């Protein structure tokens, strides 16, 4: 039973990483490490910046 729950948890984490669930946390950690004096945007501001960047610079997507 434990191995099944571990496998499900690993799958859940993997899907979260694929979908970008922890991207904001990673971005904040990056800013704190590389640019400690920079203002940290709110999560809403981060996603708006990211979506705007994707619209301006489309990469590999179907549409």
PDB file of N, CA, C and O in Angstrom:
ATOM      1  N   UNK A   1       0.831  -1.200   0.000  1.00  0.00           N
ATOM      2  CA  UNK A   1       0.000   0.000   0.000  1.00  0.00           C
ATOM      3  C   UNK A   1       0.870   1.256   0.000  1.00  0.00           C
ATOM      4  O   UNK A   1       0.549   2.236  -0.673  1.00  0.00           O
ATOM      5  N   UNK A   2       1.968   1.227   0.753  1.00  0.00           N
ATOM      6  CA  UNK A   2       2.839   2.401   0.811  1.00  0.00           C
ATOM      7  C   UNK A   2       3.479   2.693  -0.537  1.00  0.00           C
ATOM      8  O   UNK A   2       3.616   3.853  -0.925  1.00  0.00           O
ATOM      9  N   UNK A   3       3.868   1.648  -1.245  1.00  0.00           N
ATOM     10  CA  UNK A   3       4.513   1.849  -2.543  1.00  0.00           C
ATOM     11  C   UNK A   3       3.539   2.472  -3.543  1.00  0.00           C
ATOM     12  O   UNK A   3       3.940   3.270  -4.390  1.00  0.00           O
ATOM     13  N   UNK A   4       2.261   2.105  -3.444  1.00  0.00           N
ATOM     14  CA  UNK A   4       1.259   2.696  -4.329  1.00  0.00           C
ATOM     15  C   UNK A   4       1.085   4.166  -4.015  1.00  0.00           C
ATOM     16  O   UNK A   4       1.027   4.989  -4.929  1.00  0.00           O
ATOM     17  N   UNK A   5       1.001   4.513  -2.743  1.00  0.00           N
ATOM     18  CA  UNK A   5       0.825   5.915  -2.381  1.00  0.00           C
ATOM     19  C   UNK A   5       2.063   6.735  -2.741  1.00  0.00           C
ATOM     20  O   UNK A   5       1.941   7.895  -3.136  1.00  0.00           O
ATOM     21  N   UNK A   6       3.259   6.144  -2.609  1.00  0.00           N
ATOM     22  CA  UNK A   6       4.483   6.845  -3.013  1.00  0.00           C
ATOM     23  C   UNK A   6       4.494   7.081  -4.521  1.00  0.00           C
ATOM     24  O   UNK A   6       4.887   8.148  -4.993  1.00  0.00           O
ATOM     25  N   UNK A   7       4.057   6.074  -5.263  1.00  0.00           N
ATOM     26  CA  UNK A   7       4.010   6.208  -6.719  1.00  0.00           C
ATOM     27  C   UNK A   7       3.004   7.274  -7.133  1.00  0.00           C
ATOM     28  O   UNK A   7       3.277   8.067  -8.035  1.00  0.00           O
ATOM     29  N   UNK A   8       1.854   7.300  -6.489  1.00  0.00           N
ATOM     30  CA  UNK A   8       0.845   8.316  -6.804  1.00  0.00           C
ATOM     31  C   UNK A   8       1.346   9.716  -6.447  1.00  0.00           C
ATOM     32  O   UNK A   8       1.115  10.664  -7.197  1.00  0.00           O
ATOM     33  N   UNK A   9       2.021   9.848  -5.323  1.00  0.00           N
ATOM     34  CA  UNK A   9       2.571  11.134  -4.920  1.00  0.00           C
ATOM     35  C   UNK A   9       3.642  11.601  -5.906  1.00  0.00           C
ATOM     36  O   UNK A   9       3.685  12.777  -6.269  1.00  0.00           O
ATOM     37  N   UNK A  10       4.497  10.688  -6.335  1.00  0.00           N
ATOM     38  CA  UNK A  10       5.531  11.030  -7.315  1.00  0.00           C
ATOM     39  C   UNK A  10       4.899  11.460  -8.637  1.00  0.00           C
ATOM     40  O   UNK A  10       5.356  12.413  -9.268  1.00  0.00           O
ATOM     41  N   UNK A  11       3.863  10.765  -9.045  1.00  0.00           N
ATOM     42  CA  UNK A  11       3.153  11.123 -10.276  1.00  0.00           C
ATOM     43  C   UNK A  11       2.509  12.498 -10.150  1.00  0.00           C
ATOM     44  O   UNK A  11       2.569  13.306 -11.078  1.00  0.00           O
ATOM     45  N   UNK A  12       1.899  12.759  -9.016  1.00  0.00           N
ATOM     46  CA  UNK A  12       1.256  14.048  -8.761  1.00  0.00           C
ATOM     47  C   UNK A  12       2.282  15.183  -8.802  1.00  0.00           C
ATOM     48  O   UNK A  12       2.025  16.230  -9.397  1.00  0.00           O
ATOM     49  N   UNK A  13       3.433  14.979  -8.177  1.00  0.00           N
ATOM     50  CA  UNK A  13       4.491  15.992  -8.194  1.00  0.00           C
ATOM     51  C   UNK A  13       5.025  16.213  -9.597  1.00  0.00           C
ATOM     52  O   UNK A  13       5.262  17.349 -10.010  1.00  0.00           O
ATOM     53  N   UNK A  14       5.214  15.119 -10.330  1.00  0.00           N
ATOM     54  CA  UNK A  14       5.699  15.227 -11.705  1.00  0.00           C
ATOM     55  C   UNK A  14       4.730  16.038 -12.558  1.00  0.00           C
ATOM     56  O   UNK A  14       5.151  16.929 -13.296  1.00  0.00           O
ATOM     57  N   UNK A  15       3.447  15.740 -12.464  1.00  0.00           N
ATOM     58  CA  UNK A  15       2.445  16.475 -13.238  1.00  0.00           C
ATOM     59  C   UNK A  15       2.411  17.945 -12.821  1.00  0.00           C
ATOM     60  O   UNK A  15       2.225  18.822 -13.665  1.00  0.00           O
ATOM     61  N   UNK A  16       2.588  18.218 -11.545  1.00  0.00           N
ATOM     62  CA  UNK A  16       2.649  19.601 -11.088  1.00  0.00           C
ATOM     63  C   UNK A  16       3.833  20.330 -11.678  1.00  0.00           C
ATOM     64  O   UNK A  16       3.720  21.500 -12.044  1.00  0.00           O
ATOM     65  N   UNK A  17       4.969  19.661 -11.776  1.00  0.00           N
ATOM     66  CA  UNK A  17       6.152  20.268 -12.387  1.00  0.00           C
ATOM     67  C   UNK A  17       5.948  20.497 -13.876  1.00  0.00           C
ATOM     68  O   UNK A  17       6.350  21.534 -14.403  1.00  0.00           O
ATOM     69  N   UNK A  18       5.331  19.548 -14.554  1.00  0.00           N
ATOM     70  CA  UNK A  18       5.078  19.691 -15.983  1.00  0.00           C
ATOM     71  C   UNK A  18       4.133  20.866 -16.244  1.00  0.00           C
ATOM     72  O   UNK A  18       4.314  21.614 -17.205  1.00  0.00           O
ATOM     73  N   UNK A  19       3.146  21.018 -15.401  1.00  0.00           N
ATOM     74  CA  UNK A  19       2.163  22.083 -15.585  1.00  0.00           C
ATOM     75  C   UNK A  19       2.607  23.425 -15.020  1.00  0.00           C
ATOM     76  O   UNK A  19       1.913  24.426 -15.202  1.00  0.00           O
ATOM     77  N   UNK A  20       3.749  23.468 -14.338  1.00  0.00           N
ATOM     78  CA  UNK A  20       4.276  24.735 -13.845  1.00  0.00           C
ATOM     79  C   UNK A  20       3.767  25.148 -12.482  1.00  0.00           C
ATOM     80  O   UNK A  20       3.789  26.331 -12.143  1.00  0.00           O
ATOM     81  N   UNK A  21       3.310  24.190 -11.699  1.00  0.00           N
ATOM     82  CA  UNK A  21       2.723  24.493 -10.398  1.00  0.00           C
ATOM     83  C   UNK A  21       3.693  25.190  -9.450  1.00  0.00           C
ATOM     84  O   UNK A  21       3.285  26.051  -8.671  1.00  0.00           O
ATOM     85  N   UNK A  22       4.975  24.826  -9.509  1.00  0.00           N
ATOM     86  CA  UNK A  22       5.958  25.391  -8.588  1.00  0.00           C
ATOM     87  C   UNK A  22       6.866  26.436  -9.237  1.00  0.00           C
ATOM     88  O   UNK A  22       7.886  26.812  -8.659  1.00  0.00           O
ATOM     89  N   UNK A  23       6.506  26.906 -10.428  1.00  0.00           N
ATOM     90  CA  UNK A  23       7.363  27.849 -11.150  1.00  0.00           C
ATOM     91  C   UNK A  23       7.557  29.155 -10.388  1.00  0.00           C
ATOM     92  O   UNK A  23       8.656  29.709 -10.374  1.00  0.00           O
ATOM     93  N   UNK A  24       6.504  29.644  -9.763  1.00  0.00           N
ATOM     94  CA  UNK A  24       6.634  30.898  -9.012  1.00  0.00           C
ATOM     95  C   UNK A  24       7.607  30.730  -7.852  1.00  0.00           C
ATOM     96  O   UNK A  24       8.448  31.599  -7.621  1.00  0.00           O
ATOM     97  N   UNK A  25       7.506  29.635  -7.127  1.00  0.00           N
ATOM     98  CA  UNK A  25       8.417  29.380  -6.001  1.00  0.00           C
ATOM     99  C   UNK A  25       9.867  29.312  -6.479  1.00  0.00           C
ATOM    100  O   UNK A  25      10.767  29.844  -5.830  1.00  0.00           O
ATOM    101  N   UNK A  26      10.084  28.654  -7.615  1.00  0.00           N
ATOM    102  CA  UNK A  26      11.428  28.559  -8.178  1.00  0.00           C
ATOM    103  C   UNK A  26      11.938  29.936  -8.604  1.00  0.00           C
ATOM    104  O   UNK A  26      13.114  30.248  -8.415  1.00  0.00           O
ATOM    105  N   UNK A  27      11.064  30.753  -9.175  1.00  0.00           N
ATOM    106  CA  UNK A  27      11.443  32.092  -9.608  1.00  0.00           C
ATOM    107  C   UNK A  27      11.822  32.967  -8.415  1.00  0.00           C
ATOM    108  O   UNK A  27      12.805  33.706  -8.476  1.00  0.00           O
ATOM    109  N   UNK A  28      11.064  32.888  -7.351  1.00  0.00           N
ATOM    110  CA  UNK A  28      11.373  33.662  -6.136  1.00  0.00           C
ATOM    111  C   UNK A  28      12.713  33.226  -5.557  1.00  0.00           C
ATOM    112  O   UNK A  28      13.515  34.068  -5.153  1.00  0.00           O
ATOM    113  N   UNK A  29      12.963  31.927  -5.512  1.00  0.00           N
ATOM    114  CA  UNK A  29      14.249  31.426  -5.009  1.00  0.00           C
ATOM    115  C   UNK A  29      15.393  31.915  -5.887  1.00  0.00           C
ATOM    116  O   UNK A  29      16.453  32.284  -5.382  1.00  0.00           O
ATOM    117  N   UNK A  30      15.182  31.919  -7.203  1.00  0.00           N
ATOM    118  CA  UNK A  30      16.201  32.419  -8.131  1.00  0.00           C
ATOM    119  C   UNK A  30      16.480  33.894  -7.872  1.00  0.00           C
ATOM    120  O   UNK A  30      17.639  34.301  -7.788  1.00  0.00           O
ATOM    121  N   UNK A  31      15.421  34.699  -7.745  1.00  0.00           N
ATOM    122  CA  UNK A  31      15.610  36.128  -7.497  1.00  0.00           C
ATOM    123  C   UNK A  31      16.346  36.374  -6.187  1.00  0.00           C
ATOM    124  O   UNK A  31      17.236  37.221  -6.126  1.00  0.00           O
ATOM    125  N   UNK A  32      15.988  35.653  -5.157  1.00  0.00           N
ATOM    126  CA  UNK A  32      16.633  35.837  -3.864  1.00  0.00           C
ATOM    127  C   UNK A  32      18.107  35.456  -3.914  1.00  0.00           C
ATOM    128  O   UNK A  32      18.928  36.062  -3.226  1.00  0.00           O
ATOM    129  N   UNK A  33      18.445  34.466  -4.715  1.00  0.00           N
ATOM    130  CA  UNK A  33      19.835  34.005  -4.798  1.00  0.00           C
ATOM    131  C   UNK A  33      20.670  34.883  -5.728  1.00  0.00           C
ATOM    132  O   UNK A  33      21.768  35.301  -5.360  1.00  0.00           O
ATOM    133  N   UNK A  34      20.162  35.167  -6.929  1.00  0.00           N
ATOM    134  CA  UNK A  34      20.934  35.879  -7.943  1.00  0.00           C
ATOM    135  C   UNK A  34      20.773  37.391  -7.891  1.00  0.00           C
ATOM    136  O   UNK A  34      21.702  38.120  -8.240  1.00  0.00           O
ATOM    137  N   UNK A  35      19.620  37.871  -7.464  1.00  0.00           N
ATOM    138  CA  UNK A  35      19.329  39.309  -7.437  1.00  0.00           C
ATOM    139  C   UNK A  35      18.687  39.679  -6.102  1.00  0.00           C
ATOM    140  O   UNK A  35      17.495  39.981  -6.059  1.00  0.00           O
ATOM    141  N   UNK A  36      19.448  39.661  -5.025  1.00  0.00           N
ATOM    142  CA  UNK A  36      18.845  39.868  -3.695  1.00  0.00           C
ATOM    143  C   UNK A  36      18.214  41.249  -3.494  1.00  0.00           C
ATOM    144  O   UNK A  36      17.365  41.408  -2.617  1.00  0.00           O
ATOM    145  N   UNK A  37      18.603  42.229  -4.269  1.00  0.00           N
ATOM    146  CA  UNK A  37      18.037  43.577  -4.102  1.00  0.00           C
ATOM    147  C   UNK A  37      16.811  43.809  -4.978  1.00  0.00           C
ATOM    148  O   UNK A  37      16.158  44.845  -4.853  1.00  0.00           O
ATOM    149  N   UNK A  38      16.489  42.876  -5.853  1.00  0.00           N
ATOM    150  CA  UNK A  38      15.354  43.043  -6.764  1.00  0.00           C
ATOM    151  C   UNK A  38      14.032  42.900  -6.018  1.00  0.00           C
ATOM    152  O   UNK A  38      13.916  42.145  -5.052  1.00  0.00           O
ATOM    153  N   UNK A  39      13.046  43.643  -6.493  1.00  0.00           N
ATOM    154  CA  UNK A  39      11.704  43.504  -5.934  1.00  0.00           C
ATOM    155  C   UNK A  39      11.119  42.166  -6.380  1.00  0.00           C
ATOM    156  O   UNK A  39      11.262  41.770  -7.537  1.00  0.00           O
ATOM    157  N   UNK A  40      10.473  41.487  -5.470  1.00  0.00           N
ATOM    158  CA  UNK A  40       9.850  40.205  -5.785  1.00  0.00           C
ATOM    159  C   UNK A  40       8.387  40.463  -6.127  1.00  0.00           C
ATOM    160  O   UNK A  40       7.636  40.998  -5.311  1.00  0.00           O
ATOM    161  N   UNK A  41       7.985  40.078  -7.348  1.00  0.00           N
ATOM    162  CA  UNK A  41       6.585  40.308  -7.725  1.00  0.00           C
ATOM    163  C   UNK A  41       5.652  39.367  -6.970  1.00  0.00           C
ATOM    164  O   UNK A  41       6.065  38.320  -6.470  1.00  0.00           O
ATOM    165  N   UNK A  42       4.407  39.759  -6.902  1.00  0.00           N
ATOM    166  CA  UNK A  42       3.417  38.865  -6.326  1.00  0.00           C
ATOM    167  C   UNK A  42       3.208  37.705  -7.293  1.00  0.00           C
ATOM    168  O   UNK A  42       3.647  37.758  -8.442  1.00  0.00           O
ATOM    169  N   UNK A  43       2.545  36.675  -6.829  1.00  0.00           N
ATOM    170  CA  UNK A  43       2.317  35.533  -7.708  1.00  0.00           C
ATOM    171  C   UNK A  43       1.471  35.927  -8.910  1.00  0.00           C
ATOM    172  O   UNK A  43       1.707  35.449 -10.019  1.00  0.00           O
ATOM    173  N   UNK A  44       0.506  36.780  -8.700  1.00  0.00           N
ATOM    174  CA  UNK A  44      -0.344  37.260  -9.801  1.00  0.00           C
ATOM    175  C   UNK A  44       0.482  38.040 -10.819  1.00  0.00           C
ATOM    176  O   UNK A  44       0.326  37.848 -12.025  1.00  0.00           O
ATOM    177  N   UNK A  45       1.358  38.916 -10.338  1.00  0.00           N
ATOM    178  CA  UNK A  45       2.218  39.676 -11.241  1.00  0.00           C
ATOM    179  C   UNK A  45       3.154  38.755 -12.028  1.00  0.00           C
ATOM    180  O   UNK A  45       3.389  38.961 -13.219  1.00  0.00           O
ATOM    181  N   UNK A  46       3.682  37.740 -11.344  1.00  0.00           N
ATOM    182  CA  UNK A  46       4.569  36.787 -12.006  1.00  0.00           C
ATOM    183  C   UNK A  46       3.862  36.105 -13.171  1.00  0.00           C
ATOM    184  O   UNK A  46       4.400  36.039 -14.276  1.00  0.00           O
ATOM    185  N   UNK A  47       2.651  35.595 -12.925  1.00  0.00           N
ATOM    186  CA  UNK A  47       1.946  34.874 -13.987  1.00  0.00           C
ATOM    187  C   UNK A  47       1.564  35.805 -15.122  1.00  0.00           C
ATOM    188  O   UNK A  47       1.594  35.401 -16.285  1.00  0.00           O
ATOM    189  N   UNK A  48       1.206  37.041 -14.811  1.00  0.00           N
ATOM    190  CA  UNK A  48       0.890  37.993 -15.885  1.00  0.00           C
ATOM    191  C   UNK A  48       2.120  38.281 -16.733  1.00  0.00           C
ATOM    192  O   UNK A  48       2.026  38.353 -17.958  1.00  0.00           O
ATOM    193  N   UNK A  49       3.284  38.447 -16.085  1.00  0.00           N
ATOM    194  CA  UNK A  49       4.526  38.664 -16.835  1.00  0.00           C
ATOM    195  C   UNK A  49       4.840  37.442 -17.697  1.00  0.00           C
ATOM    196  O   UNK A  49       5.223  37.582 -18.858  1.00  0.00           O
ATOM    197  N   UNK A  50       4.682  36.275 -17.144  1.00  0.00           N
ATOM    198  CA  UNK A  50       5.006  35.051 -17.872  1.00  0.00           C
ATOM    199  C   UNK A  50       4.088  34.854 -19.065  1.00  0.00           C
ATOM    200  O   UNK A  50       4.553  34.508 -20.151  1.00  0.00           O
ATOM    201  N   UNK A  51       2.777  35.070 -18.880  1.00  0.00           N
ATOM    202  CA  UNK A  51       1.840  34.916 -19.993  1.00  0.00           C
ATOM    203  C   UNK A  51       2.093  35.965 -21.065  1.00  0.00           C
ATOM    204  O   UNK A  51       2.016  35.666 -22.257  1.00  0.00           O
ATOM    205  N   UNK A  52       2.396  37.198 -20.648  1.00  0.00           N
ATOM    206  CA  UNK A  52       2.695  38.247 -21.622  1.00  0.00           C
ATOM    207  C   UNK A  52       3.944  37.892 -22.422  1.00  0.00           C
ATOM    208  O   UNK A  52       3.989  38.107 -23.633  1.00  0.00           O
ATOM    209  N   UNK A  53       4.952  37.353 -21.755  1.00  0.00           N
ATOM    210  CA  UNK A  53       6.173  36.945 -22.444  1.00  0.00           C
ATOM    211  C   UNK A  53       5.885  35.820 -23.431  1.00  0.00           C
ATOM    212  O   UNK A  53       6.434  35.814 -24.533  1.00  0.00           O
ATOM    213  N   UNK A  54       5.045  34.881 -23.058  1.00  0.00           N
ATOM    214  CA  UNK A  54       4.708  33.783 -23.963  1.00  0.00           C
ATOM    215  C   UNK A  54       3.941  34.282 -25.185  1.00  0.00           C
ATOM    216  O   UNK A  54       4.110  33.754 -26.284  1.00  0.00           O
ATOM    217  N   UNK A  55       3.106  35.289 -24.998  1.00  0.00           N
ATOM    218  CA  UNK A  55       2.368  35.846 -26.127  1.00  0.00           C
ATOM    219  C   UNK A  55       3.296  36.609 -27.068  1.00  0.00           C
ATOM    220  O   UNK A  55       3.137  36.545 -28.287  1.00  0.00           O
ATOM    221  N   UNK A  56       4.262  37.329 -26.504  1.00  0.00           N
ATOM    222  CA  UNK A  56       5.191  38.118 -27.323  1.00  0.00           C
ATOM    223  C   UNK A  56       6.257  37.255 -27.994  1.00  0.00           C
ATOM    224  O   UNK A  56       6.732  37.590 -29.079  1.00  0.00           O
ATOM    225  N   UNK A  57       6.633  36.154 -27.360  1.00  0.00           N
ATOM    226  CA  UNK A  57       7.690  35.290 -27.864  1.00  0.00           C
ATOM    227  C   UNK A  57       7.238  33.835 -27.896  1.00  0.00           C
ATOM    228  O   UNK A  57       7.691  33.025 -27.088  1.00  0.00           O
ATOM    229  N   UNK A  58       6.339  33.500 -28.834  1.00  0.00           N
ATOM    230  CA  UNK A  58       5.859  32.117 -28.874  1.00  0.00           C
ATOM    231  C   UNK A  58       6.989  31.158 -29.235  1.00  0.00           C
ATOM    232  O   UNK A  58       7.812  31.438 -30.106  1.00  0.00           O
ATOM    233  N   UNK A  59       7.007  30.057 -28.566  1.00  0.00           N
ATOM    234  CA  UNK A  59       8.035  29.049 -28.817  1.00  0.00           C
ATOM    235  C   UNK A  59       7.362  27.822 -29.408  1.00  0.00           C
ATOM    236  O   UNK A  59       6.541  27.973 -30.312  1.00  0.00           O
ATOM    237  N   UNK A  60       7.654  26.660 -28.962  1.00  0.00           N
ATOM    238  CA  UNK A  60       7.068  25.448 -29.513  1.00  0.00           C
ATOM    239  C   UNK A  60       5.684  25.185 -28.972  1.00  0.00           C
ATOM    240  O   UNK A  60       5.538  24.543 -27.932  1.00  0.00           O
ATOM    241  N   UNK A  61       4.670  25.666 -29.655  1.00  0.00           N
ATOM    242  CA  UNK A  61       3.295  25.342 -29.277  1.00  0.00           C
ATOM    243  C   UNK A  61       2.472  25.119 -30.534  1.00  0.00           C
ATOM    244  O   UNK A  61       2.879  25.523 -31.623  1.00  0.00           O
ATOM    245  N   UNK A  62       1.364  24.504 -30.398  1.00  0.00           N
ATOM    246  CA  UNK A  62       0.608  24.078 -31.566  1.00  0.00           C
ATOM    247  C   UNK A  62      -0.160  25.219 -32.250  1.00  0.00           C
ATOM    248  O   UNK A  62      -0.394  25.159 -33.457  1.00  0.00           O
ATOM    249  N   UNK A  63      -0.550  26.242 -31.510  1.00  0.00           N
ATOM    250  CA  UNK A  63      -1.405  27.282 -32.097  1.00  0.00           C
ATOM    251  C   UNK A  63      -0.762  28.652 -32.060  1.00  0.00           C
ATOM    252  O   UNK A  63      -1.359  29.626 -32.517  1.00  0.00           O
TER     253      UNK A  63
END
